[in-house]
Amino acid sequence: MAPMFSIQVTSIFLIITVFYWLDHVKGFTVSGTIRTVIDSGRYFSCQILVRPTTYLGEKPSWLDNAMEGIDKGGEDTNSNKNEIQDLQPGIAGFAVDPDLGCVSILVGGNDDDQDKDDNDNNKQQQRGQYWVPVVVSPVDKDRIKSPEALTCVQLAGGLDLGTAILPPDSLAKLVVDHKIDEHDGSDEAIERYTVNSLRSRISLSKVTMIPNPDSNDESNDLSIKKKKNIDEEEQNVPTTPEREQSIQDTFPKVEKAVKSLPGLEESTTDSVLKAMRCYSDSKGMIDRKAFSSILDALRISNTPSLTSPSPIFQLEVSIIDEDGISQVVVNTTNAMIGLGLAMRYKVIVQVEEKDNHKQGEKGVDALLERFPAFRPIQELNEDSKIMDGFIPSMYGKARLDNDMKE
């Protein structure tokens, strides 16, 4: 027993030494949890979460600000300019804006034809990395709070946690809907193209963002058509008194389940009933597929209208079949889906026709002047390392053998 006690005392001494070193040598303010599990003197384990409160020249990390609200008076714009020397091509980062909400900044690369200057402060401006803001969620005016924005920010940091918002089979669903629509909804296409059959045979090879030629033309986005035609679809579904009664009987459970999900808490009784009438079967029953369709419809109907037309995201998908590999192009104007899938599949978003994007500008200085709360994707990756270290620690005790738990 004495040797084990000695080991435990030595461990505690080492922990205190580490805390002192982090506080006084590395300059961290250590906040966290030390969890000690002792079982009859046989087992000793310790888990430490170290979280720096400063990052990049004393500027608070963006995930901290996202959780606690952004201090608009505390941002040092000049310091931020000095830190951001270059913008990463594709998804360069994210920002919150009081007018637009949560936006992703997409960069189309350098204009090499521009005159270059030997002055380092002007070189970036003159080379002119062209950037375009894309609204991810219009409700995030002062902080990241919506499920859509949180999902994208987490993906930008390498954490794929928002699978309730962007399910693992989202790409397969887009391809299935596109194929069925391409064949005018024929029974043969419905039978041939299913999510289960395509899920393991597809991959995202390229994502290109192009300007939306006509904000009134909604034919390129299936999600917008669903939002526009949900009332028409409800009217086209044959119903009977028995079916309606079954829907009414099931409604309380469905409404409770819906309102417990992120982003759907404010769904109205009328909208839930409409979706149920639209997607339940001929007997008024709701299976997994119908419930998923109900959630999709409610998320679409709950999304506020954007102040500017969303660009079109062209997703090039590779499909493996008996004849080899084929390609299909799927279009969407849903920025969360387009950007989220690009980050999930680690595909750089290409920006075409840069000069035709109405809100696009050039240079880091112009970006930080327009979006002072911009945070580059590199910073999100650093923040995610902290979260990545914290998440496993929450489940550390669950991985212990039963006889080792308290």
Buried (B, 14 or more C-beta within 10 A) or exposed (E): EEEEEEEBEEBBEEBEEEBEEBEEEEEBEBEBEEBBBEBEEEBBBBBBBBBBEEBBEEBBBBBBBBEEEBEEEEBEEEEBBEEBEBBBBBBBBBBBBEEBBBBBBBBBEBEEEEEEEEEEEEEBBBBBBBBBBBBBBBBBBBBBBBBBBBBBBBBBBBBBBBEEBBBEBBBBBBBBBBBBEEBEEEEEBEEBBEBEEBBEEBBBEBBBBBBBEEEEEBEBBBBBBBBEEBEEBBEEEEBEEEBBEBBEEBBEEBBEBBEEBBBBEEBEEEBBBBBBBBBBEEEBEBEEEBBBBBBBBBBBBBBEEBEBBBBBBBBBBBBEEEEEEEEBEBBBBBBBBBBBBBBBBEBBBBBBBBEEBEBBBBBBBBBBEBBBBBBBBBBBBBBBEBBEBBEEBEEEBEEBEEEBEE
